[in-house]
């Protein structure tokens, strides 16, 4: 299990989400809270148009998105102030 998946599962557990496909278990407020916690944990921004349960209905889809965002962060150097 990747480090990102472990962290995501830990965040999901905070909301009582334990199954692989949780789209039927989660309401919209819990989903947004989950996504904000994931953004905070990984220091990423999830685009508003992606912030849909249908986009992130399971652990795999969240992990793939987070991993892709983390790769982009490594490729694009932070601006120096």
HUSUL-V850202 format. One record per backbone hydrogen bond with DSSP energy under -0.5 kcal/mol. CO is the residue of the C=O (numbers start at 1). NH is the residue of the N-H. E is the energy in kcal/mol with one decimal. If there is no record, write none. Layout:
CO & NH & E
CO & NH & E
This chain:
2 & 6 & -2.1
3 & 7 & -2.2
4 & 8 & -2.6
5 & 9 & -2.7
6 & 10 & -1.9
7 & 11 & -2.2
8 & 12 & -2.7
9 & 13 & -2.2
10 & 14 & -1.2
11 & 15 & -0.6
12 & 15 & -1.4
12 & 17 & -2.3
13 & 16 & -1.8
16 & 18 & -0.7
20 & 22 & -0.7
20 & 59 & -2.1
22 & 25 & -1.4
22 & 26 & -1.2
27 & 31 & -2.4
28 & 32 & -2.3
29 & 33 & -2.3
30 & 34 & -2.6
31 & 35 & -2.5
32 & 36 & -2.4
33 & 37 & -2.3
34 & 38 & -2.1
35 & 39 & -2.6
36 & 40 & -2.6
37 & 41 & -2.6
38 & 42 & -2.2
39 & 43 & -1.2
39 & 44 & -1.6
45 & 47 & -0.6
47 & 50 & -1.6
47 & 51 & -0.7
48 & 51 & -1.1
50 & 52 & -2.8
52 & 55 & -0.9
52 & 56 & -1.6
57 & 22 & -1.1
57 & 23 & -1.0
58 & 62 & -1.6
59 & 63 & -2.7
60 & 64 & -2.7
61 & 65 & -1.8
62 & 66 & -2.8
63 & 67 & -3.0
64 & 68 & -2.0
65 & 69 & -2.4
66 & 70 & -2.5
67 & 71 & -2.0
68 & 72 & -1.9
69 & 73 & -2.1
70 & 74 & -1.5
71 & 75 & -1.6
72 & 76 & -2.5
75 & 77 & -0.8
